[in-house]
């Protein structure tokens, strides 16, 4: 996994955590759901990168 891809995936997870926290704080269920979705996307992308790395070795 390239460092750039890893950083991008972590940033997406971080953005999702922030959205979720703000959504919970203001009582916005949609924003909370978007935050959880962003976190999930970051996890899936990171898993995909790990799979690619496994096949490169």
mmCIF file as gemmi writes it, N, C-alpha and C atoms, coordinates in Angstrom:
data_model
loop_
_atom_site.group_PDB
_atom_site.id
_atom_site.type_symbol
_atom_site.label_atom_id
_atom_site.label_alt_id
_atom_site.label_comp_id
_atom_site.label_asym_id
_atom_site.label_entity_id
_atom_site.label_seq_id
_atom_site.pdbx_PDB_ins_code
_atom_site.Cartn_x
_atom_site.Cartn_y
_atom_site.Cartn_z
_atom_site.occupancy
_atom_site.B_iso_or_equiv
_atom_site.pdbx_formal_charge
_atom_site.auth_seq_id
_atom_site.auth_asym_id
_atom_site.pdbx_PDB_model_num
ATOM 1 N N . UNK Axp A 1 ? 0.857 -1.162 0 1 0 ? 1 A 1
ATOM 2 C CA . UNK Axp A 1 ? 0 0 0 1 0 ? 1 A 1
ATOM 3 C C . UNK Axp A 1 ? 0.899 1.218 0 1 0 ? 1 A 1
ATOM 4 N N . UNK Axp A 2 ? 0.644 2.126 -0.916 1 0 ? 2 A 1
ATOM 5 C CA . UNK Axp A 2 ? 1.464 3.326 -0.945 1 0 ? 2 A 1
ATOM 6 C C . UNK Axp A 2 ? 1.076 4.225 0.228 1 0 ? 2 A 1
ATOM 7 N N . UNK Axp A 3 ? 2.036 4.991 0.651 1 0 ? 3 A 1
ATOM 8 C CA . UNK Axp A 3 ? 1.791 5.89 1.77 1 0 ? 3 A 1
ATOM 9 C C . UNK Axp A 3 ? 0.713 6.904 1.464 1 0 ? 3 A 1
ATOM 10 N N . UNK Axp A 4 ? 0.654 7.33 0.193 1 0 ? 4 A 1
ATOM 11 C CA . UNK Axp A 4 ? -0.351 8.311 -0.207 1 0 ? 4 A 1
ATOM 12 C C . UNK Axp A 4 ? -1.757 7.721 -0.096 1 0 ? 4 A 1
ATOM 13 N N . UNK Axp A 5 ? -1.919 6.48 -0.554 1 0 ? 5 A 1
ATOM 14 C CA . UNK Axp A 5 ? -3.225 5.824 -0.469 1 0 ? 5 A 1
ATOM 15 C C . UNK Axp A 5 ? -3.636 5.619 0.987 1 0 ? 5 A 1
ATOM 16 N N . UNK Axp A 6 ? -2.684 5.202 1.797 1 0 ? 6 A 1
ATOM 17 C CA . UNK Axp A 6 ? -2.976 4.98 3.209 1 0 ? 6 A 1
ATOM 18 C C . UNK Axp A 6 ? -3.419 6.279 3.883 1 0 ? 6 A 1
ATOM 19 N N . UNK Axp A 7 ? -2.713 7.367 3.576 1 0 ? 7 A 1
ATOM 20 C CA . UNK Axp A 7 ? -3.063 8.665 4.164 1 0 ? 7 A 1
ATOM 21 C C . UNK Axp A 7 ? -4.448 9.107 3.71 1 0 ? 7 A 1
ATOM 22 N N . UNK Axp A 8 ? -4.767 8.879 2.432 1 0 ? 8 A 1
ATOM 23 C CA . UNK Axp A 8 ? -6.07 9.264 1.9 1 0 ? 8 A 1
ATOM 24 C C . UNK Axp A 8 ? -7.186 8.475 2.59 1 0 ? 8 A 1
ATOM 25 N N . UNK Axp A 9 ? -6.955 7.176 2.788 1 0 ? 9 A 1
ATOM 26 C CA . UNK Axp A 9 ? -7.958 6.336 3.441 1 0 ? 9 A 1
ATOM 27 C C . UNK Axp A 9 ? -8.151 6.742 4.9 1 0 ? 9 A 1
ATOM 28 N N . UNK Axp A 10 ? -7.056 7.037 5.577 1 0 ? 10 A 1
ATOM 29 C CA . UNK Axp A 10 ? -7.157 7.481 6.971 1 0 ? 10 A 1
ATOM 30 C C . UNK Axp A 10 ? -7.853 8.837 7.067 1 0 ? 10 A 1
ATOM 31 N N . UNK Axp A 11 ? -7.601 9.704 6.098 1 0 ? 11 A 1
ATOM 32 C CA . UNK Axp A 11 ? -8.263 11.012 6.087 1 0 ? 11 A 1
ATOM 33 C C . UNK Axp A 11 ? -9.764 10.846 5.907 1 0 ? 11 A 1
ATOM 34 N N . UNK Axp A 12 ? -10.145 9.91 5.038 1 0 ? 12 A 1
ATOM 35 C CA . UNK Axp A 12 ? -11.576 9.666 4.827 1 0 ? 12 A 1
ATOM 36 C C . UNK Axp A 12 ? -12.222 9.137 6.105 1 0 ? 12 A 1
ATOM 37 N N . UNK Axp A 13 ? -11.527 8.236 6.804 1 0 ? 13 A 1
ATOM 38 C CA . UNK Axp A 13 ? -12.06 7.732 8.077 1 0 ? 13 A 1
ATOM 39 C C . UNK Axp A 13 ? -12.176 8.864 9.086 1 0 ? 13 A 1
ATOM 40 N N . UNK Axp A 14 ? -11.154 9.725 9.147 1 0 ? 14 A 1
ATOM 41 C CA . UNK Axp A 14 ? -11.166 10.85 10.078 1 0 ? 14 A 1
ATOM 42 C C . UNK Axp A 14 ? -12.296 11.818 9.781 1 0 ? 14 A 1
ATOM 43 N N . UNK Axp A 15 ? -12.51 12.083 8.501 1 0 ? 15 A 1
ATOM 44 C CA . UNK Axp A 15 ? -13.604 12.961 8.086 1 0 ? 15 A 1
ATOM 45 C C . UNK Axp A 15 ? -14.935 12.345 8.518 1 0 ? 15 A 1
ATOM 46 N N . UNK Axp A 16 ? -15.046 11.042 8.362 1 0 ? 16 A 1
ATOM 47 C CA . UNK Axp A 16 ? -16.269 10.355 8.76 1 0 ? 16 A 1
ATOM 48 C C . UNK Axp A 16 ? -16.509 10.429 10.253 1 0 ? 16 A 1
ATOM 49 N N . UNK Axp A 17 ? -15.446 10.257 11.031 1 0 ? 17 A 1
ATOM 50 C CA . UNK Axp A 17 ? -15.588 10.342 12.491 1 0 ? 17 A 1
ATOM 51 C C . UNK Axp A 17 ? -16.03 11.742 12.903 1 0 ? 17 A 1
ATOM 52 N N . UNK Axp A 18 ? -15.457 12.755 12.246 1 0 ? 18 A 1
ATOM 53 C CA . UNK Axp A 18 ? -15.828 14.132 12.567 1 0 ? 18 A 1
ATOM 54 C C . UNK Axp A 18 ? -17.291 14.395 12.211 1 0 ? 18 A 1
ATOM 55 N N . UNK Axp A 19 ? -17.717 13.953 11.03 1 0 ? 19 A 1
ATOM 56 C CA . UNK Axp A 19 ? -19.111 14.133 10.626 1 0 ? 19 A 1
ATOM 57 C C . UNK Axp A 19 ? -20.055 13.446 11.592 1 0 ? 19 A 1
ATOM 58 N N . UNK Axp A 20 ? -19.692 12.234 11.981 1 0 ? 20 A 1
ATOM 59 C CA . UNK Axp A 20 ? -20.54 11.481 12.909 1 0 ? 20 A 1
ATOM 60 C C . UNK Axp A 20 ? -20.655 12.219 14.243 1 0 ? 20 A 1
ATOM 61 N N . UNK Axp A 21 ? -19.531 12.726 14.743 1 0 ? 21 A 1
ATOM 62 C CA . UNK Axp A 21 ? -19.536 13.425 16.03 1 0 ? 21 A 1
ATOM 63 C C . UNK Axp A 21 ? -20.381 14.697 15.96 1 0 ? 21 A 1
ATOM 64 N N . UNK Axp A 22 ? -20.225 15.451 14.883 1 0 ? 22 A 1
ATOM 65 C CA . UNK Axp A 22 ? -21.005 16.679 14.727 1 0 ? 22 A 1
ATOM 66 C C . UNK Axp A 22 ? -22.486 16.335 14.602 1 0 ? 22 A 1
ATOM 67 N N . UNK Axp A 23 ? -22.785 15.303 13.818 1 0 ? 23 A 1
ATOM 68 C CA . UNK Axp A 23 ? -24.173 14.88 13.652 1 0 ? 23 A 1
ATOM 69 C C . UNK Axp A 23 ? -24.814 14.503 14.967 1 0 ? 23 A 1
ATOM 70 N N . UNK Axp A 24 ? -24.067 13.763 15.794 1 0 ? 24 A 1
ATOM 71 C CA . UNK Axp A 24 ? -24.602 13.383 17.112 1 0 ? 24 A 1
ATOM 72 C C . UNK Axp A 24 ? -24.787 14.61 17.998 1 0 ? 24 A 1
ATOM 73 N N . UNK Axp A 25 ? -23.828 15.533 17.939 1 0 ? 25 A 1
ATOM 74 C CA . UNK Axp A 25 ? -23.876 16.711 18.806 1 0 ? 25 A 1
ATOM 75 C C . UNK Axp A 25 ? -25.07 17.6 18.487 1 0 ? 25 A 1
ATOM 76 N N . UNK Axp A 26 ? -25.397 17.732 17.209 1 0 ? 26 A 1
ATOM 77 C CA . UNK Axp A 26 ? -26.499 18.621 16.844 1 0 ? 26 A 1
ATOM 78 C C . UNK Axp A 26 ? -27.808 17.868 16.627 1 0 ? 26 A 1
ATOM 79 N N . UNK Axp A 27 ? -27.764 16.544 16.77 1 0 ? 27 A 1
ATOM 80 C CA . UNK Axp A 27 ? -28.972 15.744 16.623 1 0 ? 27 A 1
ATOM 81 C C . UNK Axp A 27 ? -29.394 15.54 15.176 1 0 ? 27 A 1
ATOM 82 N N . UNK Axp A 28 ? -28.432 15.574 14.257 1 0 ? 28 A 1
ATOM 83 C CA . UNK Axp A 28 ? -28.721 15.408 12.837 1 0 ? 28 A 1
ATOM 84 C C . UNK Axp A 28 ? -28.417 13.962 12.446 1 0 ? 28 A 1
ATOM 85 N N . UNK Axp A 29 ? -29.464 13.17 12.297 1 0 ? 29 A 1
ATOM 86 C CA . UNK Axp A 29 ? -29.288 11.744 11.989 1 0 ? 29 A 1
ATOM 87 C C . UNK Axp A 29 ? -28.658 11.526 10.621 1 0 ? 29 A 1
ATOM 88 N N . UNK Axp A 30 ? -28.988 12.375 9.658 1 0 ? 30 A 1
ATOM 89 C CA . UNK Axp A 30 ? -28.434 12.235 8.308 1 0 ? 30 A 1
ATOM 90 C C . UNK Axp A 30 ? -26.914 12.437 8.324 1 0 ? 30 A 1
ATOM 91 N N . UNK Axp A 31 ? -26.455 13.453 9.019 1 0 ? 31 A 1
ATOM 92 C CA . UNK Axp A 31 ? -25.024 13.731 9.099 1 0 ? 31 A 1
ATOM 93 C C . UNK Axp A 31 ? -24.301 12.6 9.834 1 0 ? 31 A 1
ATOM 94 N N . UNK Axp A 32 ? -24.924 12.072 10.865 1 0 ? 32 A 1
ATOM 95 C CA . UNK Axp A 32 ? -24.358 10.94 11.594 1 0 ? 32 A 1
ATOM 96 C C . UNK Axp A 32 ? -24.223 9.735 10.67 1 0 ? 32 A 1
ATOM 97 N N . UNK Axp A 33 ? -25.245 9.47 9.884 1 0 ? 33 A 1
ATOM 98 C CA . UNK Axp A 33 ? -25.212 8.343 8.946 1 0 ? 33 A 1
ATOM 99 C C . UNK Axp A 33 ? -24.154 8.549 7.872 1 0 ? 33 A 1
ATOM 100 N N . UNK Axp A 34 ? -24.028 9.781 7.366 1 0 ? 34 A 1
ATOM 101 C CA . UNK Axp A 34 ? -22.997 10.071 6.369 1 0 ? 34 A 1
ATOM 102 C C . UNK Axp A 34 ? -21.609 9.831 6.95 1 0 ? 34 A 1
ATOM 103 N N . UNK Axp A 35 ? -21.42 10.21 8.195 1 0 ? 35 A 1
ATOM 104 C CA . UNK Axp A 35 ? -20.133 10 8.851 1 0 ? 35 A 1
ATOM 105 C C . UNK Axp A 35 ? -19.796 8.526 8.964 1 0 ? 35 A 1
ATOM 106 N N . UNK Axp A 36 ? -20.778 7.735 9.34 1 0 ? 36 A 1
ATOM 107 C CA . UNK Axp A 36 ? -20.552 6.288 9.438 1 0 ? 36 A 1
ATOM 108 C C . UNK Axp A 36 ? -20.251 5.704 8.063 1 0 ? 36 A 1
ATOM 109 N N . UNK Axp A 37 ? -20.927 6.197 7.033 1 0 ? 37 A 1
ATOM 110 C CA . UNK Axp A 37 ? -20.694 5.709 5.674 1 0 ? 37 A 1
ATOM 111 C C . UNK Axp A 37 ? -19.28 6.067 5.21 1 0 ? 37 A 1
ATOM 112 N N . UNK Axp A 38 ? -18.828 7.279 5.51 1 0 ? 38 A 1
ATOM 113 C CA . UNK Axp A 38 ? -17.47 7.683 5.132 1 0 ? 38 A 1
ATOM 114 C C . UNK Axp A 38 ? -16.427 6.802 5.82 1 0 ? 38 A 1
ATOM 115 N N . UNK Axp A 39 ? -16.674 6.474 7.074 1 0 ? 39 A 1
ATOM 116 C CA . UNK Axp A 39 ? -15.746 5.601 7.796 1 0 ? 39 A 1
ATOM 117 C C . UNK Axp A 39 ? -15.704 4.22 7.147 1 0 ? 39 A 1
ATOM 118 N N . UNK Axp A 40 ? -16.853 3.723 6.78 1 0 ? 40 A 1
ATOM 119 C CA . UNK Axp A 40 ? -16.93 2.403 6.149 1 0 ? 40 A 1
ATOM 120 C C . UNK Axp A 40 ? -16.208 2.412 4.804 1 0 ? 40 A 1
ATOM 121 N N . UNK Axp A 41 ? -16.365 3.485 4.026 1 0 ? 41 A 1
ATOM 122 C CA . UNK Axp A 41 ? -15.679 3.585 2.736 1 0 ? 41 A 1
ATOM 123 C C . UNK Axp A 41 ? -14.172 3.564 2.939 1 0 ? 41 A 1
ATOM 124 N N . UNK Axp A 42 ? -13.693 4.289 3.938 1 0 ? 42 A 1
ATOM 125 C CA . UNK Axp A 42 ? -12.261 4.3 4.233 1 0 ? 42 A 1
ATOM 126 C C . UNK Axp A 42 ? -11.76 2.918 4.606 1 0 ? 42 A 1
ATOM 127 N N . UNK Axp A 43 ? -12.545 2.191 5.397 1 0 ? 43 A 1
ATOM 128 C CA . UNK Axp A 43 ? -12.168 0.826 5.789 1 0 ? 43 A 1
ATOM 129 C C . UNK Axp A 43 ? -12.107 -0.108 4.578 1 0 ? 43 A 1
ATOM 130 N N . UNK Axp A 44 ? -13.097 0.006 3.697 1 0 ? 44 A 1
ATOM 131 C CA . UNK Axp A 44 ? -13.153 -0.863 2.517 1 0 ? 44 A 1
ATOM 132 C C . UNK Axp A 44 ? -11.979 -0.572 1.592 1 0 ? 44 A 1
ATOM 133 N N . UNK Axp A 45 ? -11.691 0.698 1.381 1 0 ? 45 A 1
ATOM 134 C CA . UNK Axp A 45 ? -10.571 1.066 0.518 1 0 ? 45 A 1
ATOM 135 C C . UNK Axp A 45 ? -9.254 0.562 1.094 1 0 ? 45 A 1
ATOM 136 N N . UNK Axp A 46 ? -9.104 0.684 2.396 1 0 ? 46 A 1
ATOM 137 C CA . UNK Axp A 46 ? -7.877 0.225 3.041 1 0 ? 46 A 1
ATOM 138 C C . UNK Axp A 46 ? -7.746 -1.294 2.919 1 0 ? 46 A 1
ATOM 139 N N . UNK Axp A 47 ? -8.835 -2.005 3.065 1 0 ? 47 A 1
ATOM 140 C CA . UNK Axp A 47 ? -8.815 -3.461 2.917 1 0 ? 47 A 1
ATOM 141 C C . UNK Axp A 47 ? -8.438 -3.836 1.49 1 0 ? 47 A 1
ATOM 142 N N . UNK Axp A 48 ? -8.968 -3.099 0.518 1 0 ? 48 A 1
ATOM 143 C CA . UNK Axp A 48 ? -8.629 -3.357 -0.874 1 0 ? 48 A 1
ATOM 144 C C . UNK Axp A 48 ? -7.148 -3.15 -1.145 1 0 ? 48 A 1
ATOM 145 N N . UNK Axp A 49 ? -6.573 -2.124 -0.554 1 0 ? 49 A 1
ATOM 146 C CA . UNK Axp A 49 ? -5.144 -1.865 -0.717 1 0 ? 49 A 1
ATOM 147 C C . UNK Axp A 49 ? -4.32 -2.992 -0.108 1 0 ? 49 A 1
ATOM 148 N N . UNK Axp A 50 ? -4.763 -3.5 1.029 1 0 ? 50 A 1
ATOM 149 C CA . UNK Axp A 50 ? -4.042 -4.597 1.673 1 0 ? 50 A 1
ATOM 150 C C . UNK Axp A 50 ? -4.083 -5.851 0.812 1 0 ? 50 A 1
ATOM 151 N N . UNK Axp A 51 ? -5.207 -6.098 0.161 1 0 ? 51 A 1
ATOM 152 C CA . UNK Axp A 51 ? -5.327 -7.257 -0.726 1 0 ? 51 A 1
ATOM 153 C C . UNK Axp A 51 ? -4.377 -7.101 -1.914 1 0 ? 51 A 1
ATOM 154 N N . UNK Axp A 52 ? -4.341 -5.906 -2.49 1 0 ? 52 A 1
ATOM 155 C CA . UNK Axp A 52 ? -3.425 -5.652 -3.604 1 0 ? 52 A 1
ATOM 156 C C . UNK Axp A 52 ? -1.984 -5.906 -3.18 1 0 ? 52 A 1
ATOM 157 N N . UNK Axp A 53 ? -1.635 -5.433 -1.987 1 0 ? 53 A 1
ATOM 158 C CA . UNK Axp A 53 ? -0.27 -5.634 -1.48 1 0 ? 53 A 1
ATOM 159 C C . UNK Axp A 53 ? 0.042 -7.117 -1.302 1 0 ? 53 A 1
ATOM 160 N N . UNK Axp A 54 ? -0.928 -7.884 -0.868 1 0 ? 54 A 1
ATOM 161 C CA . UNK Axp A 54 ? -0.696 -9.311 -0.644 1 0 ? 54 A 1
ATOM 162 C C . UNK Axp A 54 ? -0.371 -10.013 -1.96 1 0 ? 54 A 1
ATOM 163 N N . UNK Axp A 55 ? -0.978 -9.586 -3.052 1 0 ? 55 A 1
ATOM 164 C CA . UNK Axp A 55 ? -0.729 -10.216 -4.333 1 0 ? 55 A 1
ATOM 165 C C . UNK Axp A 55 ? 0.554 -9.716 -4.993 1 0 ? 55 A 1
ATOM 166 N N . UNK Axp A 56 ? 1.053 -8.555 -4.564 1 0 ? 56 A 1
ATOM 167 C CA . UNK Axp A 56 ? 2.301 -8.037 -5.111 1 0 ? 56 A 1
ATOM 168 C C . UNK Axp A 56 ? 3.506 -8.793 -4.579 1 0 ? 56 A 1
ATOM 169 N N . UNK Axp A 57 ? 3.393 -9.311 -3.366 1 0 ? 57 A 1
ATOM 170 C CA . UNK Axp A 57 ? 4.531 -9.999 -2.741 1 0 ? 57 A 1
ATOM 171 C C . UNK Axp A 57 ? 4.742 -11.338 -3.302 1 0 ? 57 A 1
